[in-house]
């Protein structure tokens, strides 16, 4: 989730969004953490309160992974839509006199 500054000024949103993004663990780390958490829970030797805390953390990790996958899917769709013809990026000649 992103937190937004109370008063909007140019650049505030992107700076805040970038900070929040950098605070999130990456997809691979979240998956490793989730796998380790599932192993702990499957052993069944955690006290109830700790098991509930770990389960809540697992739900949060699952949501983070789903969001990361959704974002990646959207990026791929955009790339395919914009460059689906197989052509490279559009270029134009540089005119130093302009």
C-alpha positions in Angstrom: 0.0 0.0 0.0 1.1 3.6 -0.6 0.7 6.4 1.8 0.0 9.8 0.4 1.2 13.1 1.6 -1.6 15.3 3.0 -0.9 18.2 0.7 0.0 17.4 -2.9 2.9 19.2 -4.5 4.6 18.2 -7.7 6.9 15.2 -7.1 5.5 14.4 -3.6 3.5 11.5 -4.8 6.3 9.8 -6.8 8.8 10.3 -4.0 6.4 8.8 -1.5 5.4 6.0 -3.8 9.1 5.2 -4.5 9.9 5.2 -0.7 7.0 2.8 0.0 8.0 0.6 -2.9 11.5 0.3 -1.7 10.2 -0.6 1.8 8.5 -3.7 0.3 10.4 -6.9 0.1 11.0 -8.2 -3.4 8.8 -11.0 -4.8 11.5 -13.7 -4.5 12.2 -12.9 -0.9 8.4 -12.8 -0.1 8.1 -16.3 -1.7 11.0 -17.7 0.3 9.5 -16.2 3.5 6.1 -17.6 2.7 7.5 -21.1 2.0 9.4 -21.1 5.3 6.3 -19.9 7.1 4.2 -22.7 5.6 6.7 -25.2 6.8 6.6 -23.9 10.3 2.8 -24.0 10.3 2.7 -27.5 8.9 4.8 -28.8 11.7 2.0 -27.9 14.1 4.2 -27.2 17.1 3.6 -23.4 17.4 1.4 -22.1 20.2 -2.0 -20.9 19.0 -1.3 -17.2 19.3 2.0 -17.5 17.4 0.4 -19.7 14.7 -2.2 -17.0 14.2 0.4 -14.3 13.9 2.3 -16.4 11.4 -0.9 -17.0 9.5 -1.6 -13.3 9.3 1.9 -12.7 8.1 1.4 -15.4 5.5 -1.8 -13.7 4.3 0.1 -10.4 3.9 2.9 -12.1 2.0 0.4 -13.8 -0.3 -1.2 -10.6 -1.1 2.1 -8.9 -1.7 3.1 -11.7 -4.1 -0.3 -11.5 -5.9 0.1 -7.8 -6.3 3.7 -8.1 -7.7 2.5 -10.8 -10.1 -0.4 -8.6 -11.2 1.9 -5.6 -11.8 4.3 -7.8 -13.8 1.4 -9.1 -15.9 0.2 -5.6 -16.6 3.7 -4.5 -17.6 4.0 -7.5 -20.0 0.6 -6.7 -21.5 1.6 -3.1 -22.1 4.9 -4.1 -23.6 3.2 -6.6 -25.9 0.5 -4.1 -26.9 3.0 -1.3 -27.6 5.7 -3.5 -29.3 3.6 -6.4 -30.4 4.6 -5.9 -34.1 8.1 -7.1 -33.4 9.6 -3.8 -34.4 12.0 -2.0 -32.1 11.4 1.3 -30.4 10.5 4.2 -32.6 13.4 6.4 -33.3 13.9 9.6 -35.2 17.0 11.4 -36.5 18.6 14.0 -34.2 18.8 17.5 -35.6 21.3 19.5 -33.6 20.2 22.7 -35.4 16.6 22.5 -34.1 
